Amino acid sequence: MKILFINSLEPNQGDFYFLGMKKLFGYKNVIEYPYKPLYHCYTSNGVLIAKDLQGNIIAKENKEYGTMKYNLVKYPVPRIFCLLDSGKYQIQGFPDLADYDLIICNFLREKTPLILKRILSYNSADIPPIVFIDGEDDFYIRNLYRRKHIIKYFKREILTKLPENWGWYLVNSVKRYFLKTMNNLSNPYYLDFNRIIYIAYGHLAKINPLNLTIPDYGFRSNYNDKVYDISFIANATSPLRAKIYYKLLEISKRYRLKSFLYLGKEFSFGIPWIKYIEIISKSKLSVSIPGGGFDTYRYWEIPYHGTALVSWEPWIKIPDNFINGESAIFFRKISEVEKIILDYLKSDRWEVLAKNGREHFLRSHTPEKRIHYIFSALKI
């Protein structure tokens, strides 16, 4: 099978799905369009770099911080978004659709709406089946869903219940949708494809959940090397994060817990990625709280790095999710947090959950497992 993967150039979760496909189908059988420099990184003088098709360096590693300075975005990019591949890019000009058995499109961002519009303008018989991955952190189904060539629509956040602070999330999601729409008024294809037609709730035909993931980059956890009883690192992108932050401060002070608690401004990058990972991995418990959306990288990073996940019970569909009391710790009210934390720290049960959580993640939630799930849903 040969797959054409359409993605935007900014780093996003689609990069990890792309990595999973490359590993499962082979590097020559999964091709991205347009060319994405982060997929073609290589080491030069001991430093990761990436170049554009003209040979200009467009991304360069900062080894001290574990990030890449990527010219196309304003923020440091964790190096796990870089794929080590210096092979020659295989597409010259617009892709020949006859070369592909399947098209997977990730997001409606940057040039992807224009690319999709061009593909959909071909004769119907010449268009391979198309899978759309809606990775936006909202609970909307978009008009692209109605196109007959879209054989499956994967959605990052499908609600199973109304979230805590529901009114705030509704207002915030409408605001963000409006701002993105205003920024794309000159792109009629974006406006058409992106128009909201449904709320992602319950079961809808040809729609499946597809959550975030992170790659297994070879990290090995040392459960005897824990420095912190509990950690919480997040930006203030939701009122719930602020509430839990102050609750954890109160608990840590009252019971003299060794804690690392950080609440940054909404768009801040205060803690370098490599330090962030070190703090999580050296914590017995680490807390993940939804921000502007409901699915967060932190939810997956914590168990992968051998730390017990403490999280609000998810409000979205997560196939083969962690199990409360076995591979994670879920709560439904902030008032429950104090007792939960103290019970697990006093009994040392956190270590069992940390080990089970990591094993569960590696068994069910790596990029390769996400791709197995996608193709199982496609029945290909």
Secondary structure per residue as TSV (DSSP state, phi and psi in degrees):
chain	resnum	aa	ss	phi	psi
A	1	M	-	360.0	136.1
A	2	K	-	-116.8	130.9
A	3	I	E	-120.4	133.5
A	4	L	E	-100.5	122.1
A	5	F	E	-109.8	115.1
A	6	I	E	-99.9	124.0
A	7	N	-	-147.1	161.2
A	8	S	-	-82.1	166.0
A	9	L	S	-85.2	-17.8
A	10	E	S	-74.2	151.7
A	11	P	-	-63.6	137.6
A	12	N	-	-160.0	176.5
A	13	Q	T	-64.5	-21.9
A	14	G	H	-59.5	-25.5
A	15	D	H	-61.7	-35.1
A	16	F	H	-78.0	-33.0
A	17	Y	H	-64.8	-40.5
A	18	F	H	-59.9	-44.2
A	19	L	H	-59.8	-44.6
A	20	G	H	-60.5	-41.7
A	21	M	H	-65.8	-40.6
A	22	K	H	-59.3	-43.1
A	23	K	H	-68.8	-35.6
A	24	L	H	-83.6	-36.6
A	25	F	H	-106.9	-9.7
A	26	G	-	96.9	146.0
A	27	Y	T	-65.2	-25.9
A	28	K	T	-85.9	-8.8
A	29	N	S	-105.3	-0.3
A	30	V	E	-131.4	113.3
A	31	I	E	-121.6	134.8
A	32	E	E	-92.4	154.0
A	33	Y	E	-148.6	130.2
A	34	P	S	-72.7	172.5
A	35	Y	-	-57.3	130.3
A	36	K	-	-117.0	111.1
A	37	P	G	-55.2	-34.5
A	38	L	G	-64.8	-15.8
A	39	Y	G	-86.0	-1.0
A	40	H	G	-133.6	45.7
A	41	C	B	-79.7	151.9
A	42	Y	E	-153.4	165.2
A	43	T	E	-92.0	130.1
A	44	S	E	-132.6	118.4
A	45	N	T	55.3	39.0
A	46	G	T	80.6	5.6
A	47	V	E	-126.6	136.7
A	48	L	E	-69.6	134.7
A	49	I	E	-137.3	162.8
A	50	A	E	-140.1	144.1
A	51	K	E	-121.8	154.9
A	52	D	-	-81.7	-179.5
A	53	L	T	-68.5	-15.6
A	54	Q	T	-89.9	-0.5
A	55	G	S	89.9	7.1
A	56	N	-	-84.1	136.8
A	57	I	E	-68.2	122.3
A	58	I	E	-117.6	-12.0
A	59	A	E	-147.9	138.7
A	60	K	E	-143.8	139.4
A	61	E	E	-75.7	140.6
A	62	N	E	-107.4	97.9
A	63	K	T	-64.0	-32.1
A	64	E	T	-63.2	-37.5
A	65	Y	T	-98.8	-10.3
A	66	G	T	70.8	29.4
A	67	T	E	-130.1	171.4
A	68	M	E	-115.5	137.5
A	69	K	E	-87.5	108.6
A	70	Y	E	-111.2	118.0
A	71	N	T	-62.5	-18.5
A	72	L	T	-85.4	-9.2
A	73	V	S	-133.4	163.8
A	74	K	S	-94.7	-2.4
A	75	Y	S	-117.7	156.5
A	76	P	-	-69.8	136.8
A	77	V	E	-104.0	119.8
A	78	P	E	-53.0	138.2
A	79	R	G	-67.9	-12.2
A	80	I	G	-66.6	-12.6
A	81	F	G	-81.5	-4.6
A	82	C	-	-94.6	133.9
A	83	L	-	-103.5	128.7
A	84	L	B	-79.7	102.9
A	85	D	-	-162.0	106.1
A	86	S	-	-101.4	13.3
A	87	G	-	-66.3	158.8
A	88	K	-	-70.4	136.8
A	89	Y	-	-69.0	140.2
A	90	Q	-	-98.4	-6.5
A	91	I	-	-107.0	129.7
A	92	Q	-	-116.6	116.4
A	93	G	S	78.5	-161.8
A	94	F	S	-73.5	142.4
A	95	P	-	-59.1	143.4
A	96	D	-	-85.2	109.2
A	97	L	G	-61.1	-23.5
A	98	A	G	-65.8	-17.1
A	99	D	G	-82.1	-6.4
A	100	Y	-	-123.7	145.9
A	101	D	S	-93.9	-21.4
A	102	L	E	-154.0	143.2
A	103	I	E	-115.5	130.5
A	104	I	E	-118.7	121.6
A	105	C	E	-110.8	127.2
A	106	N	E	-109.9	117.6
A	107	F	-	73.9	159.8
A	108	L	S	-114.0	74.3
A	109	R	-	-134.3	155.0
A	110	E	T	53.2	-119.1
A	111	K	T	-92.8	-2.2
A	112	T	H	-61.8	-37.4
A	113	P	H	-61.9	-38.7
A	114	L	H	-67.4	-39.9
A	115	I	H	-64.3	-44.3
A	116	L	H	-62.1	-42.0
A	117	K	H	-60.7	-41.5
A	118	R	H	-65.4	-42.5
A	119	I	H	-62.0	-44.4
A	120	L	H	-71.7	-10.9
A	121	S	T	-83.9	-9.6
A	122	Y	S	-69.8	164.1
A	123	N	-	-57.3	138.2
A	124	S	G	-53.4	-40.6
A	125	A	G	-68.0	-18.6
A	126	D	G	-93.9	-0.4
A	127	I	-	-98.6	119.5
A	128	P	-	-65.8	161.1
A	129	P	-	-56.0	144.1
A	130	I	E	-119.6	132.9
A	131	V	E	-110.2	132.3
A	132	F	E	-111.7	131.3
A	133	I	E	-107.7	110.9
A	134	D	E	-94.2	93.9
A	135	G	-	-93.4	8.2
A	136	E	-	-64.8	143.7
A	137	D	S	-87.4	67.8
A	138	D	S	-146.8	179.1
A	139	F	S	-115.8	42.7
A	140	Y	E	-113.1	143.5
A	141	I	E	-103.2	133.5
A	142	R	E	-99.9	161.8
A	143	N	G	-61.2	-23.0
A	144	L	G	-57.0	-27.2
A	145	Y	G	-52.1	-33.2
A	146	R	G	-77.7	-15.1
A	147	R	S	-67.3	132.9
A	148	K	T	-65.9	-25.2
A	149	H	T	-78.6	-10.2
A	150	I	E	-82.0	101.3
A	151	I	E	-83.4	-21.5
A	152	K	E	-153.0	139.6
A	153	Y	E	-121.6	111.5
A	154	F	E	-97.7	131.3
A	155	K	E	-121.3	129.8
A	156	R	S	-65.3	-40.1
A	157	E	-	-129.3	100.0
A	158	I	-	-109.0	118.1
A	159	L	B	-67.8	142.7
A	160	T	S	-112.8	-14.8
A	161	K	S	-162.2	165.3
A	162	L	-	-72.0	131.3
A	163	P	-	-74.3	160.7
A	164	E	T	-58.0	143.3
A	165	N	T	59.4	42.2
A	166	W	H	-55.0	-41.5
A	167	G	H	-60.1	-42.0
A	168	W	H	-63.7	-44.3
A	169	Y	H	-63.8	-37.9
A	170	L	H	-64.0	-50.0
A	171	V	H	-61.8	-43.3
A	172	N	H	-65.2	-41.2
A	173	S	H	-69.1	-38.1
A	174	V	H	-64.4	-42.1
A	175	K	H	-60.9	-46.9
A	176	R	H	-66.0	-39.5
A	177	Y	H	-63.1	-42.0
A	178	F	H	-63.3	-43.6
A	179	L	H	-64.4	-41.5
A	180	K	H	-65.7	-38.4
A	181	T	H	-64.3	-44.0
A	182	M	H	-62.0	-33.8
A	183	N	T	-75.3	-9.5
A	184	N	T	-122.3	25.1
A	185	L	T	-61.9	-25.6
A	186	S	T	-83.6	-0.5
A	187	N	-	-115.3	90.9
A	188	P	H	-62.4	-29.0
A	189	Y	H	-69.8	-38.9
A	190	Y	H	-60.6	-46.1
A	191	L	H	-62.0	-36.6
A	192	D	H	-71.0	-54.9
A	193	F	H	-64.5	-34.8
A	194	N	H	-87.9	-5.8
A	195	R	-	-60.3	133.8
A	196	I	E	-73.0	131.1
A	197	I	E	-122.1	-25.6
A	198	Y	E	-144.6	160.6
A	199	I	E	-90.8	134.2
A	200	A	-	-77.1	91.9
A	201	Y	B	-146.8	132.9
A	202	G	S	69.8	-144.0
A	203	H	-	-106.2	131.0
A	204	L	-	-132.2	142.4
A	205	A	T	-58.2	139.5
A	206	K	T	56.7	19.0
A	207	I	E	-114.0	129.4
A	208	N	E	-127.3	149.0
A	209	P	E	-71.6	147.0
A	210	L	-	-147.4	107.6
A	211	N	-	-90.4	172.5
A	212	L	-	-65.1	170.6
A	213	T	-	-157.5	172.0
A	214	I	-	-137.1	153.3
A	215	P	-	-77.4	151.5
A	216	D	-	-81.3	103.2
A	217	Y	-	-100.3	20.0
A	218	G	-	93.7	10.9
A	219	F	-	-64.5	139.6
A	220	R	-	-124.0	123.7
A	221	S	-	-85.7	142.4
A	222	N	-	-114.0	103.4
A	223	Y	T	-72.8	-9.9
A	224	N	T	-95.1	3.2
A	225	D	-	-114.9	40.7
A	226	K	-	-90.1	130.4
A	227	V	-	-102.0	-36.0
A	228	Y	E	-109.6	141.5
A	229	D	E	-69.4	-41.2
A	230	I	E	-151.7	147.6
A	231	S	E	-135.5	153.8
A	232	F	E	-150.6	116.9
A	233	I	E	-129.6	118.8
A	234	A	E	-163.1	164.6
A	235	N	E	-98.8	154.9
A	236	A	S	-79.9	67.2
A	237	T	-	-97.6	2.9
A	238	S	S	-154.7	151.2
A	239	P	H	-59.5	-31.5
A	240	L	H	-63.6	-34.8
A	241	R	H	-65.5	-40.2
A	242	A	H	-65.1	-41.0
A	243	K	H	-63.1	-45.2
A	244	I	H	-69.1	-34.8
A	245	Y	H	-59.3	-48.5
A	246	Y	H	-71.2	-30.7
A	247	K	H	-66.3	-42.2
A	248	L	H	-67.8	-35.6
A	249	L	H	-59.6	-45.2
A	250	E	H	-62.6	-46.3
A	251	I	H	-64.4	-43.3
A	252	S	H	-63.1	-40.7
A	253	K	H	-69.5	-42.9
A	254	R	H	-66.0	-40.0
A	255	Y	H	-107.6	9.2
A	256	R	T	54.2	47.9
A	257	L	-	-80.4	147.9
A	258	K	-	-83.8	107.3
A	259	S	E	-128.2	153.4
A	260	F	E	-123.3	109.7
A	261	L	E	-123.4	125.6
A	262	Y	E	-141.4	127.0
A	263	L	E	-126.1	103.7
A	264	G	E	-86.0	171.1
A	265	K	-	-67.4	166.5
A	266	E	T	-53.7	-41.8
A	267	F	T	-119.1	31.8
A	268	S	-	-89.2	161.4
A	269	F	-	-133.6	60.8
A	270	G	-	-75.4	-28.8
A	271	I	S	-113.7	121.0
A	272	P	-	-56.6	146.8
A	273	W	H	-56.2	-43.1
A	274	I	H	-65.0	-33.7
A	275	K	H	-73.0	-39.8
A	276	Y	H	-57.3	-46.9
A	277	I	H	-65.9	-38.6
A	278	E	H	-62.2	-42.3
A	279	I	H	-65.2	-46.1
A	280	I	H	-59.4	-47.6
A	281	S	H	-69.0	-21.5
A	282	K	T	-98.9	15.5
A	283	S	E	-104.9	144.4
A	284	K	E	-73.1	-46.5
A	285	L	E	-124.6	144.7
A	286	S	E	-139.9	140.8
A	287	V	E	-102.6	135.2
A	288	S	E	-120.3	125.9
A	289	I	-	-127.3	136.9
A	290	P	-	-56.5	144.9
A	291	G	-	-103.0	-121.0
A	292	G	S	-68.4	-27.0
A	293	G	S	-119.9	-165.2
A	294	F	S	-110.1	-21.8
A	295	D	-	-105.8	126.7
A	296	T	-	-127.0	150.8
A	297	Y	H	-59.5	-35.6
A	298	R	H	-59.6	-32.8
A	299	Y	H	-58.8	-31.5
A	300	W	H	-97.4	-30.6
A	301	E	H	-66.4	-38.7
A	302	I	H	-61.1	-56.0
A	303	P	H	-64.7	-36.4
A	304	Y	H	-57.7	-37.9
A	305	H	T	-88.5	19.0
A	306	G	T	75.0	32.1
A	307	T	-	-124.2	145.3
A	308	A	E	-70.8	123.9
A	309	L	E	-79.3	126.1
A	310	V	E	-114.6	118.9
A	311	S	E	-144.8	151.5
A	312	W	E	-59.4	137.8
A	313	E	-	-57.0	124.0
A	314	P	-	-57.6	146.4
A	315	W	S	-102.6	6.5
A	316	I	B	-125.1	163.4
A	317	K	-	-70.0	128.3
A	318	I	-	-134.7	100.0
A	319	P	T	-58.7	135.7
A	320	D	T	52.9	47.7
A	321	N	-	-68.1	164.1
A	322	F	-	-59.1	154.1
A	323	I	-	-106.5	128.5
A	324	N	B	-60.1	129.2
A	325	G	T	82.6	-4.7
A	326	E	T	-120.7	-48.6
A	327	S	T	-129.3	3.2
A	328	A	B	-164.6	170.3
A	329	I	E	-123.5	116.1
A	330	F	E	-109.4	146.1
A	331	F	E	-133.0	160.9
A	332	R	S	-115.5	-14.3
A	333	K	S	-141.2	146.8
A	334	I	G	-62.8	-28.3
A	335	S	G	-65.0	-17.5
A	336	E	G	-83.0	-17.1
A	337	V	H	-63.9	-43.7
A	338	E	H	-57.5	-52.0
A	339	K	H	-63.3	-41.5
A	340	I	H	-60.7	-49.3
A	341	I	H	-61.3	-48.0
A	342	L	H	-64.3	-41.3
A	343	D	H	-60.7	-45.9
A	344	Y	H	-71.9	-34.7
A	345	L	H	-70.7	-41.4
A	346	K	H	-68.0	-35.8
A	347	S	H	-89.7	-8.9
A	348	D	T	62.6	17.6
A	349	R	T	-70.0	-12.5
A	350	W	H	-57.8	-34.4
A	351	E	H	-67.7	-39.3
A	352	V	H	-62.6	-45.2
A	353	L	H	-65.4	-38.4
A	354	A	H	-61.8	-45.0
A	355	K	H	-67.0	-44.3
A	356	N	H	-64.0	-39.1
A	357	G	H	-63.5	-42.5
A	358	R	H	-65.2	-44.7
A	359	E	H	-61.7	-40.3
A	360	H	H	-63.4	-44.1
A	361	F	H	-60.2	-49.9
A	362	L	H	-65.3	-28.6
A	363	R	H	-78.5	-31.5
A	364	S	H	-129.6	-13.4
A	365	H	-	-132.2	15.2
A	366	T	S	-75.0	167.8
A	367	P	H	-54.9	-39.1
A	368	E	H	-63.9	-39.2
A	369	K	H	-67.5	-34.7
A	370	R	H	-61.8	-40.6
A	371	I	H	-71.0	-39.0
A	372	H	H	-56.8	-42.6
A	373	Y	H	-63.3	-45.8
A	374	I	H	-57.6	-49.3
A	375	F	H	-75.4	-24.2
A	376	S	H	-67.0	-40.5
A	377	A	H	-67.0	-33.2
A	378	L	H	-77.9	-18.4
A	379	K	T	58.8	41.6
A	380	I	-	-105.7	360.0
